[in-house]
Amino acid sequence: MHNDKYMRKLGTLGQGKNESCDTLTSNPEHVEHGTDDHLVTLKQGVWSTKVPNHLDIIHVGENHIHIFSSSIETPYVIPTGILDLNHQFHLRKAPNQRQIALCIKWLSCRLPPTLQTFACIGRGLHALQQSPIELEQDLYCLREDFLLFAQQIALQEIHALAAEFAQEVIAIHCVILAGLFKTGASKFLPHI
């Protein structure tokens, strides 16, 4: 069954190195996005969110993914966002047609090698508010808890998800899982 195959792939994805990264394409470099003013405004907005400053921040938007780090002046940009991920990996189709494991691996190959424990900002995180997951120190979502939650959501039909986050939820979960697997982090901060 496809769902069992997906669960096995997802459960083992973060182990070892991403051998397929080279076949999926090389890592992106810092990409110019918009004007300098746009980046300054975005960076100021992200850093004003009161996320602890020792965390990197992954901002997931409709058209781009920005990674901010206090140790790097320029944001790292992946010129792909929720809309592209939904289309490229069929994330809004029926559960048995979604290419979730491939999406996570693809993203993992594009995240910066310097990524550390992170906070994630994006609209699809609202699903966590309605989940039974308890946050550690009222801040952090543990990797194991999120993995189980993401698997449950991934197996649901899109129409079964709450309308306000159906567009984003599976794609943002792929970004978070790629970040957790890339960093080996045991937790992340969902900034809702």
N, C-alpha and C positions, 0 to 999 in steps of 0.2 A: 504494500500500500504506500502511496506517495507520502502521506503524512508521517508514517513511521520512518521512512527514509529521510525526510526533512529533519525530524527530531534527532536522529542519529548524527546527521551531518552537523547540525547546529550544536549538539553536545560536544563534538570533537573538534570544532572549527578553531577554537582558541589554543589548541595544543600544538606544540612544535612551531616550526617556521612556516610562513606562507610560501610554499614551494611554487605555487602557481602565479605569484606576483609578476614574475618576469614574462609569463605568457599572456597576462592580462593587459600589459603595457607598463611602461616605466612610471615611476613616481612623478607627480607634478612638481613643478618648481613654484616659487612665489609668483602669482599671477596678478597682473595689474587689473583691478576691477574698479571702474568708475574713476572719479577724480580723487585727488588727494583730500579734498574737502569731504567727500563722501566717506572715505576711510577714517578720517579723523572723527567725524560725527558718529559713525558706527562704533568705533573703538571707545569713544567717551560714553556712549549709551550702554555698551556692554559692561565696561568697568564700573559704571555707576549702579549696577544691579546688586551690590553688596555681597557678591560671591567672595569667599575667602581668597585673598590674593596669592596664596600658595598653589591654587588650582589653575590649570589651563581652562579655557572656556571654548566649547564647541557651540557655535551659533548656527543652527540649521534653518535656512530660509527656503523659499520656494525655488530660487534659481541658483543659489550658491551656498556653500558651507564655508564658514570662516572659523579659523582656529586662532585664538588669542592666547598669548603667553606673556607673563610679566617679564620674562627674560629676553623676549624678542620684540623689537620695535614695530615691525611690519606684520600685519596679520597674514597667516597662511591661508590661501584661498583655493578651494576646490570648486571649479566652475560648473558644478553640478548640484542641483538642489532636489527638493522633494518632488517637484513635477517631473524632472528628468528620471529620477530613480523609479517613480511609479510607472513611467512609460517603458523605460529600458528593461526593467526586471519584472514587469507585469504584476506589480504589487497591489493593484486595485482589482485584479481578476479573482476568480475562484481560488480557494486555498491550494488546490492541486495544480494550478497553473503558475503560481508565484515562484519566482526564482530567488528565494530569500537567502539561501546559503551562498549563491553566486554573488548576490548584491553585497553581502557582508564581506566576502573575500575581496571583491572589487574595491570597496571602500577602504578596507584595511590596507590595501596596497597603495592607496593614495593619501592616507593620513601621514602627517610628518613623523619621522623617526624620533623626534624630540618630544612627542606627546607624552605627558605625564598624567597622573590622576586628574580628572577633569570634572567640570560642571557642564551641563548641557542646557541650552536655551532653545526653545522652539515650541510651536503651538501644539504639536501632537503629544506633548507630555501631560496634558490634562487627563489622559486615561489613567495615569498613576494616582491622581487624586481620588478617583472612584474605585480604586483597587484596595484589597485588604493588606497590601504591603505596608509594614511598619518601617519607618525610616530610622536608621541608627542616629542617635543624638538629634532626632527631628530634622536631620539634614540629608544624610547619605542613604542611598538605596544600595543594598548589598548585591553583588554580582549574581549569586545563586538565586536570590529572590527575583531579580529582574529577568534572569534567563527563563525561569518558569513562567513568569507573567507574560513575557514576549512570546513564548511558545503558545500559550493559550490564546492570545490575541491573534497570532498568525494563522491559527486554524479556524478562525471565525470568518463567516461571510461578511463582506463589506457592509451590506445592509443591516447586519446585526450590531454593528458598532455605532456608537452615538454620533449623530450627524455632525456635531461641531468639530470632531477630530478624525472622522473617517478618512479624509483626504491625506492626513499627515501621519497617522499613528504608526503604520507598519514601516514606512520609510524612516521615520526618526528612530524607531527601535533598531533598525538595521545600522544606523549611524552609531548609536550607543553601543551596540554589541561589537561592532568593528573596533570602536575605541577601547572597550574593555579587553578584547582579545589582543589588540595591538600593544597595549600598555601592560597587560597582565595585572591590572588593578583589581582589587577585591571589592571596590565600590565606586560610585560616582555620585555627584550631586545633581539631582534634577531640579533646575531652577524654574519653578512654575509661577 
